[in-house]
Amino acid sequence: MEFRIKEILKERGITALTLAKGIEMTQANLSNIMTGKTKPSLDTLEKIASALNVPITDLFERSKQNTITCPKCGTALEIKEKESYNVDEDPLTK
């Protein structure tokens, strides 16, 4: 499984070493997660997301079908976009 951690770090100008220290992890362990050599626990993903100030879902590589794969069970989960409509219109009459 691939994560977007490296991409997010680059966008924010943060080094992997800085992130690793911030979540009390070795740089080697973080590197293994980023390259897919190690599967992180949900707790670890939550720590990474919190340190980067992003929702945990932002850490996952998205496929073209708008799905992400759960790192724990391997299940593909569909990402649904929010629907919007004019509150003055009755959505049932569209």
N, CA, C and O atoms as a GROMACS GRO file, in nm:
protein
  376
    1MET      N    1   0.083  -0.117   0.000
    1MET     CA    2   0.000   0.000   0.000
    1MET      C    3   0.088   0.124   0.000
    1MET      O    4   0.188   0.131   0.071
    2GLU      N    5   0.049   0.219  -0.079
    2GLU     CA    6   0.126   0.343  -0.085
    2GLU      C    7   0.052   0.455  -0.015
    2GLU      O    8  -0.071   0.465  -0.019
    3PHE      N    9   0.128   0.539   0.049
    3PHE     CA   10   0.073   0.653   0.120
    3PHE      C   11   0.123   0.782   0.055
    3PHE      O   12   0.221   0.781  -0.020
    4ARG      N   13   0.056   0.890   0.084
    4ARG     CA   14   0.090   1.022   0.031
    4ARG      C   15   0.177   1.101   0.129
    4ARG      O   16   0.189   1.223   0.115
    5ILE      N   17   0.237   1.036   0.225
    5ILE     CA   18   0.312   1.105   0.330
    5ILE      C   19   0.425   1.187   0.269
    5ILE      O   20   0.444   1.303   0.305
    6LYS      N   21   0.501   1.127   0.179
    6LYS     CA   22   0.614   1.198   0.117
    6LYS      C   23   0.566   1.322   0.043
    6LYS      O   24   0.628   1.428   0.051
    7GLU      N   25   0.455   1.308  -0.028
    7GLU     CA   26   0.398   1.420  -0.104
    7GLU      C   27   0.354   1.533  -0.009
    7GLU      O   28   0.379   1.650  -0.037
    8ILE      N   29   0.291   1.497   0.101
    8ILE     CA   30   0.244   1.596   0.198
    8ILE      C   31   0.363   1.665   0.264
    8ILE      O   32   0.361   1.786   0.284
    9LEU      N   33   0.466   1.589   0.297
    9LEU     CA   34   0.587   1.647   0.355
    9LEU      C   35   0.647   1.750   0.260
    9LEU      O   36   0.684   1.860   0.302
   10LYS      N   37   0.656   1.715   0.133
   10LYS     CA   38   0.713   1.805   0.034
   10LYS      C   39   0.629   1.933   0.022
   10LYS      O   40   0.684   2.043   0.017
   11GLU      N   41   0.495   1.917   0.017
   11GLU     CA   42   0.406   2.032   0.007
   11GLU      C   43   0.424   2.128   0.124
   11GLU      O   44   0.412   2.250   0.108
   12ARG      N   45   0.453   2.074   0.240
   12ARG     CA   46   0.463   2.156   0.361
   12ARG      C   47   0.606   2.195   0.398
   12ARG      O   48   0.629   2.269   0.494
   13GLY      N   49   0.701   2.145   0.321
   13GLY     CA   50   0.841   2.180   0.349
   13GLY      C   51   0.893   2.118   0.478
   13GLY      O   52   0.975   2.178   0.547
   14ILE      N   53   0.845   2.000   0.509
   14ILE     CA   54   0.886   1.930   0.631
   14ILE      C   55   0.970   1.809   0.591
   14ILE      O   56   0.939   1.742   0.492
   15THR      N   57   1.074   1.782   0.666
   15THR     CA   58   1.156   1.665   0.636
   15THR      C   59   1.099   1.542   0.707
   15THR      O   60   1.027   1.554   0.806
   16ALA      N   61   1.133   1.426   0.654
   16ALA     CA   62   1.090   1.301   0.716
   16ALA      C   63   1.149   1.288   0.856
   16ALA      O   64   1.084   1.235   0.946
   17LEU      N   65   1.270   1.338   0.875
   17LEU     CA   66   1.334   1.332   1.006
   17LEU      C   67   1.256   1.416   1.107
   17LEU      O   68   1.236   1.373   1.220
   18THR      N   69   1.212   1.534   1.066
   18THR     CA   70   1.134   1.620   1.155
   18THR      C   71   1.003   1.552   1.195
   18THR      O   72   0.965   1.553   1.312
   19LEU      N   73   0.935   1.493   1.096
   19LEU     CA   74   0.810   1.422   1.126
   19LEU      C   75   0.837   1.304   1.218
   19LEU      O   76   0.764   1.284   1.315
   20ALA      N   77   0.939   1.227   1.188
   20ALA     CA   78   0.970   1.108   1.268
   20ALA      C   79   0.996   1.148   1.414
   20ALA      O   80   0.946   1.083   1.506
   21LYS      N   81   1.074   1.252   1.434
   21LYS     CA   82   1.101   1.297   1.571
   21LYS      C   83   0.973   1.345   1.638
   21LYS      O   84   0.952   1.321   1.757
   22GLY      N   85   0.888   1.413   1.563
   22GLY     CA   86   0.764   1.467   1.618
   22GLY      C   87   0.667   1.360   1.664
   22GLY      O   88   0.588   1.383   1.755
   23ILE      N   89   0.673   1.243   1.603
   23ILE     CA   90   0.582   1.134   1.642
   23ILE      C   91   0.658   1.024   1.717
   23ILE      O   92   0.607   0.914   1.737
   24GLU      N   93   0.780   1.055   1.757
   24GLU     CA   94   0.864   0.964   1.835
   24GLU      C   95   0.882   0.830   1.766
   24GLU      O   96   0.856   0.723   1.821
   25MET      N   97   0.929   0.839   1.642
   25MET     CA   98   0.954   0.721   1.560
   25MET      C   99   1.092   0.739   1.495
   25MET      O  100   1.136   0.852   1.474
   26THR      N  101   1.157   0.630   1.464
   26THR     CA  102   1.285   0.645   1.395
   26THR      C  103   1.258   0.683   1.249
   26THR      O  104   1.154   0.651   1.193
   27GLN      N  105   1.354   0.750   1.191
   27GLN     CA  106   1.341   0.788   1.050
   27GLN      C  107   1.335   0.662   0.963
   27GLN      O  108   1.266   0.661   0.861
   28ALA      N  109   1.405   0.559   1.002
   28ALA     CA  110   1.404   0.434   0.925
   28ALA      C  111   1.265   0.372   0.925
   28ALA      O  112   1.218   0.326   0.821
   29ASN      N  113   1.197   0.371   1.040
   29ASN     CA  114   1.062   0.315   1.046
   29ASN      C  115   0.966   0.398   0.962
   29ASN      O  116   0.883   0.342   0.889
   30LEU      N  117   0.976   0.530   0.970
   30LEU     CA  118   0.890   0.616   0.889
   30LEU      C  119   0.917   0.593   0.741
   30LEU      O  120   0.823   0.588   0.662
   31SER      N  121   1.042   0.580   0.704
   31SER     CA  122   1.078   0.554   0.565
   31SER      C  123   1.017   0.423   0.516
   31SER      O  124   0.969   0.414   0.403
   32ASN      N  125   1.020   0.322   0.601
   32ASN     CA  126   0.961   0.192   0.565
   32ASN      C  127   0.810   0.202   0.543
   32ASN      O  128   0.756   0.135   0.456
   33ILE      N  129   0.745   0.286   0.621
   33ILE     CA  130   0.601   0.309   0.601
   33ILE      C  131   0.578   0.381   0.469
   33ILE      O  132   0.491   0.343   0.391
   34MET      N  133   0.656   0.485   0.445
   34MET     CA  134   0.638   0.566   0.325
   34MET      C  135   0.665   0.487   0.197
   34MET      O  136   0.605   0.515   0.093
   35THR      N  137   0.753   0.390   0.204
   35THR     CA  138   0.785   0.309   0.085
   35THR      C  139   0.701   0.182   0.075
   35THR      O  140   0.712   0.108  -0.022
   36GLY      N  141   0.617   0.159   0.175
   36GLY     CA  142   0.530   0.042   0.172
   36GLY      C  143   0.594  -0.086   0.222
   36GLY      O  144   0.536  -0.193   0.209
   37LYS      N  145   0.713  -0.077   0.279
   37LYS     CA  146   0.780  -0.196   0.331
   37LYS      C  147   0.720  -0.243   0.463
   37LYS      O  148   0.727  -0.360   0.499
   38THR      N  149   0.658  -0.148   0.534
   38THR     CA  150   0.597  -0.178   0.663
   38THR      C  151   0.454  -0.126   0.662
   38THR      O  152   0.426  -0.017   0.613
   39LYS      N  153   0.362  -0.207   0.717
   39LYS     CA  154   0.223  -0.162   0.731
   39LYS      C  155   0.207  -0.100   0.868
   39LYS      O  156   0.228  -0.166   0.970
   40PRO      N  157   0.170   0.028   0.872
   40PRO     CA  158   0.155   0.096   1.001
   40PRO      C  159   0.024   0.059   1.070
   40PRO      O  160  -0.073   0.019   1.005
   41SER      N  161   0.022   0.073   1.200
   41SER     CA  162  -0.102   0.054   1.276
   41SER      C  163  -0.190   0.176   1.256
   41SER      O  164  -0.143   0.281   1.211
   42LEU      N  165  -0.314   0.163   1.290
   42LEU     CA  166  -0.407   0.275   1.283
   42LEU      C  167  -0.361   0.386   1.376
   42LEU      O  168  -0.371   0.504   1.343
   43ASP      N  169  -0.310   0.349   1.493
   43ASP     CA  170  -0.259   0.447   1.589
   43ASP      C  171  -0.145   0.528   1.528
   43ASP      O  172  -0.139   0.650   1.545
   44THR      N  173  -0.055   0.461   1.456
   44THR     CA  174   0.057   0.530   1.392
   44THR      C  175   0.007   0.624   1.283
   44THR      O  176   0.056   0.737   1.272
   45LEU      N  177  -0.089   0.579   1.204
   45LEU     CA  178  -0.146   0.665   1.099
   45LEU      C  179  -0.212   0.788   1.160
   45LEU      O  180  -0.202   0.898   1.105
   46GLU      N  181  -0.280   0.768   1.272
   46GLU     CA  182  -0.344   0.882   1.340
   46GLU      C  183  -0.239   0.981   1.389
   46GLU      O  184  -0.260   1.102   1.381
   47LYS      N  185  -0.127   0.932   1.440
   47LYS     CA  186  -0.019   1.020   1.486
   47LYS      C  187   0.040   1.099   1.369
   47LYS      O  188   0.066   1.219   1.381
   48ILE      N  189   0.061   1.031   1.258
   48ILE     CA  190   0.117   1.098   1.139
   48ILE      C  191   0.020   1.205   1.089
   48ILE      O  192   0.061   1.318   1.063
   49ALA      N  193  -0.106   1.169   1.077
   49ALA     CA  194  -0.207   1.265   1.029
   49ALA      C  195  -0.217   1.385   1.123
   49ALA      O  196  -0.224   1.499   1.077
   50SER      N  197  -0.216   1.360   1.251
   50SER     CA  198  -0.224   1.468   1.349
   50SER      C  199  -0.102   1.559   1.340
   50SER      O  200  -0.115   1.682   1.343
   51ALA      N  201   0.017   1.500   1.328
   51ALA     CA  202   0.139   1.580   1.318
   51ALA      C  203   0.142   1.665   1.192
   51ALA      O  204   0.196   1.776   1.192
   52LEU      N  205   0.082   1.612   1.084
   52LEU     CA  206   0.078   1.686   0.958
   52LEU      C  207  -0.046   1.775   0.947
   52LEU      O  208  -0.062   1.849   0.850
   53ASN      N  209  -0.133   1.765   1.047
   53ASN     CA  210  -0.256   1.844   1.052
   53ASN      C  211  -0.343   1.820   0.928
   53ASN      O  212  -0.391   1.914   0.865
   54VAL      N  213  -0.362   1.692   0.897
   54VAL     CA  214  -0.447   1.652   0.784
   54VAL      C  215  -0.541   1.542   0.831
   54VAL      O  216  -0.510   1.471   0.926
   55PRO      N  217  -0.656   1.527   0.764
   55PRO     CA  218  -0.742   1.412   0.796
   55PRO      C  219  -0.667   1.284   0.759
   55PRO      O  220  -0.588   1.281   0.665
   56ILE      N  221  -0.693   1.179   0.832
   56ILE     CA  222  -0.622   1.052   0.808
   56ILE      C  223  -0.643   1.003   0.665
   56ILE      O  224  -0.554   0.939   0.609
   57THR      N  225  -0.758   1.032   0.606
   57THR     CA  226  -0.785   0.988   0.469
   57THR      C  227  -0.690   1.052   0.368
   57THR      O  228  -0.668   0.998   0.260
   58ASP      N  229  -0.634   1.169   0.402
   58ASP     CA  230  -0.540   1.235   0.311
   58ASP      C  231  -0.408   1.159   0.298
   58ASP      O  232  -0.332   1.182   0.204
   59LEU      N  233  -0.381   1.070   0.392
   59LEU     CA  234  -0.256   0.993   0.386
   59LEU      C  235  -0.259   0.883   0.282
   59LEU      O  236  -0.154   0.834   0.239
   60PHE      N  237  -0.379   0.843   0.240
   60PHE     CA  238  -0.393   0.731   0.149
   60PHE      C  239  -0.385   0.775   0.004
   60PHE      O  240  -0.440   0.878  -0.035
   61GLU      N  241  -0.317   0.694  -0.075
   61GLU     CA  242  -0.310   0.716  -0.220
   61GLU      C  243  -0.446   0.684  -0.278
   61GLU      O  244  -0.499   0.575  -0.255
   62ARG      N  245  -0.504   0.776  -0.350
   62ARG     CA  246  -0.636   0.754  -0.408
   62ARG      C  247  -0.624   0.696  -0.547
   62ARG      O  248  -0.537   0.733  -0.626
   63SER      N  249  -0.714   0.604  -0.575
   63SER     CA  250  -0.716   0.545  -0.708
   63SER      C  251  -0.805   0.628  -0.799
   63SER      O  252  -0.875   0.718  -0.754
   64LYS      N  253  -0.803   0.596  -0.926
   64LYS     CA  254  -0.884   0.668  -1.023
   64LYS      C  255  -1.032   0.647  -0.998
   64LYS      O  256  -1.113   0.730  -1.041
   65GLN      N  257  -1.070   0.540  -0.931
   65GLN     CA  258  -1.211   0.511  -0.905
   65GLN      C  259  -1.258   0.575  -0.775
   65GLN      O  260  -1.366   0.541  -0.726
   66ASN      N  261  -1.180   0.666  -0.720
   66ASN     CA  262  -1.214   0.731  -0.593
   66ASN      C  263  -1.233   0.631  -0.480
   66ASN      O  264  -1.332   0.635  -0.408
   67THR      N  265  -1.137   0.542  -0.467
   67THR     CA  266  -1.140   0.447  -0.358
   67THR      C  267  -1.007   0.452  -0.283
   67THR      O  268  -0.904   0.492  -0.338
   68ILE      N  269  -1.012   0.413  -0.159
   68ILE     CA  270  -0.890   0.394  -0.081
   68ILE      C  271  -0.896   0.253  -0.026
   68ILE      O  272  -1.003   0.194  -0.014
   69THR      N  273  -0.782   0.199   0.009
   69THR     CA  274  -0.777   0.065   0.064
   69THR      C  275  -0.744   0.074   0.212
   69THR      O  276  -0.647   0.140   0.252
   70CYS      N  277  -0.825   0.009   0.294
   70CYS     CA  278  -0.803   0.006   0.438
   70CYS      C  279  -0.672  -0.069   0.465
   70CYS      O  280  -0.656  -0.182   0.420
   71PRO      N  281  -0.578  -0.006   0.539
   71PRO     CA  282  -0.450  -0.072   0.564
   71PRO      C  283  -0.463  -0.191   0.658
   71PRO      O  284  -0.376  -0.279   0.661
   72LYS      N  285  -0.570  -0.195   0.736
   72LYS     CA  286  -0.586  -0.301   0.834
   72LYS      C  287  -0.646  -0.427   0.772
   72LYS      O  288  -0.598  -0.538   0.797
   73CYS      N  289  -0.753  -0.409   0.690
   73CYS     CA  290  -0.822  -0.528   0.638
   73CYS      C  291  -0.808  -0.544   0.487
   73CYS      O  292  -0.844  -0.649   0.433
   74GLY      N  293  -0.758  -0.441   0.417
   74GLY     CA  294  -0.739  -0.451   0.273
   74GLY      C  295  -0.864  -0.425   0.191
   74GLY      O  296  -0.863  -0.442   0.069
   75THR      N  297  -0.973  -0.385   0.257
   75THR     CA  298  -1.099  -0.360   0.188
   75THR      C  299  -1.093  -0.226   0.114
   75THR      O  300  -1.046  -0.126   0.170
   76ALA      N  301  -1.141  -0.224  -0.010
   76ALA     CA  302  -1.149  -0.099  -0.086
   76ALA      C  303  -1.273  -0.023  -0.040
   76ALA      O  304  -1.383  -0.078  -0.036
   77LEU      N  305  -1.254   0.103  -0.007
   77LEU     CA  306  -1.363   0.187   0.041
   77LEU      C  307  -1.385   0.300  -0.059
   77LEU      O  308  -1.290   0.366  -0.101
   78GLU      N  309  -1.510   0.324  -0.096
   78GLU     CA  310  -1.542   0.428  -0.193
   78GLU      C  311  -1.546   0.564  -0.123
   78GLU      O  312  -1.602   0.579  -0.015
   79ILE      N  313  -1.485   0.662  -0.189
   79ILE     CA  314  -1.488   0.799  -0.139
   79ILE      C  315  -1.603   0.869  -0.211
   79ILE      O  316  -1.601   0.883  -0.333
   80LYS      N  317  -1.701   0.912  -0.135
   80LYS     CA  318  -1.816   0.977  -0.194
   80LYS      C  319  -1.803   1.128  -0.180
   80LYS      O  320  -1.766   1.180  -0.074
   81GLU      N  321  -1.833   1.197  -0.288
   81GLU     CA  322  -1.831   1.342  -0.284
   81GLU      C  323  -1.962   1.392  -0.227
   81GLU      O  324  -2.067   1.331  -0.245
   82LYS      N  325  -1.954   1.504  -0.159
   82LYS     CA  326  -2.074   1.563  -0.103
   82LYS      C  327  -2.161   1.617  -0.215
   82LYS      O  328  -2.113   1.680  -0.309
   83GLU      N  329  -2.288   1.590  -0.203
   83GLU     CA  330  -2.382   1.645  -0.300
   83GLU      C  331  -2.425   1.782  -0.250
   83GLU      O  332  -2.437   1.804  -0.129
   84SER      N  333  -2.448   1.871  -0.343
   84SER     CA  334  -2.496   2.003  -0.302
   84SER      C  335  -2.613   2.042  -0.390
   84SER      O  336  -2.623   2.000  -0.506
   85TYR      N  337  -2.700   2.120  -0.334
   85TYR     CA  338  -2.813   2.171  -0.410
   85TYR      C  339  -2.857   2.302  -0.347
   85TYR      O  340  -2.823   2.332  -0.233
   86ASN      N  341  -2.933   2.377  -0.421
   86ASN     CA  342  -2.984   2.504  -0.375
   86ASN      C  343  -3.091   2.477  -0.270
   86ASN      O  344  -3.185   2.401  -0.295
   87VAL      N  345  -3.077   2.538  -0.153
   87VAL     CA  346  -3.172   2.512  -0.045
   87VAL      C  347  -3.311   2.565  -0.076
   87VAL      O  348  -3.408   2.526  -0.012
   88ASP      N  349  -3.322   2.654  -0.176
   88ASP     CA  350  -3.453   2.706  -0.215
   88ASP      C  351  -3.525   2.613  -0.310
   88ASP      O  352  -3.644   2.634  -0.338
   89GLU      N  353  -3.456   2.512  -0.361
   89GLU     CA  354  -3.518   2.417  -0.454
   89GLU      C  355  -3.553   2.290  -0.381
   89GLU      O  356  -3.485   2.249  -0.287
   90ASP      N  357  -3.658   2.228  -0.423
   90ASP     CA  358  -3.696   2.097  -0.370
   90ASP      C  359  -3.618   1.991  -0.446
   90ASP      O  360  -3.640   1.975  -0.567
   91PRO      N  361  -3.527   1.919  -0.381
   91PRO     CA  362  -3.443   1.822  -0.453
   91PRO      C  363  -3.523   1.709  -0.516
   91PRO      O  364  -3.474   1.643  -0.608
   92LEU      N  365  -3.644   1.685  -0.467
   92LEU     CA  366  -3.726   1.577  -0.523
   92LEU      C  367  -3.790   1.614  -0.657
   92LEU      O  368  -3.836   1.527  -0.730
   93THR      N  369  -3.793   1.743  -0.689
   93THR     CA  370  -3.855   1.785  -0.815
   93THR      C  371  -3.754   1.800  -0.928
   93THR      O  372  -3.791   1.838  -1.039
   94LYS      N  373  -3.630   1.770  -0.901
   94LYS     CA  374  -3.525   1.781  -1.006
   94LYS      C  375  -3.540   1.672  -1.107
   94LYS      O  376  -3.462   1.665  -1.202
   0.00000   0.00000   0.00000
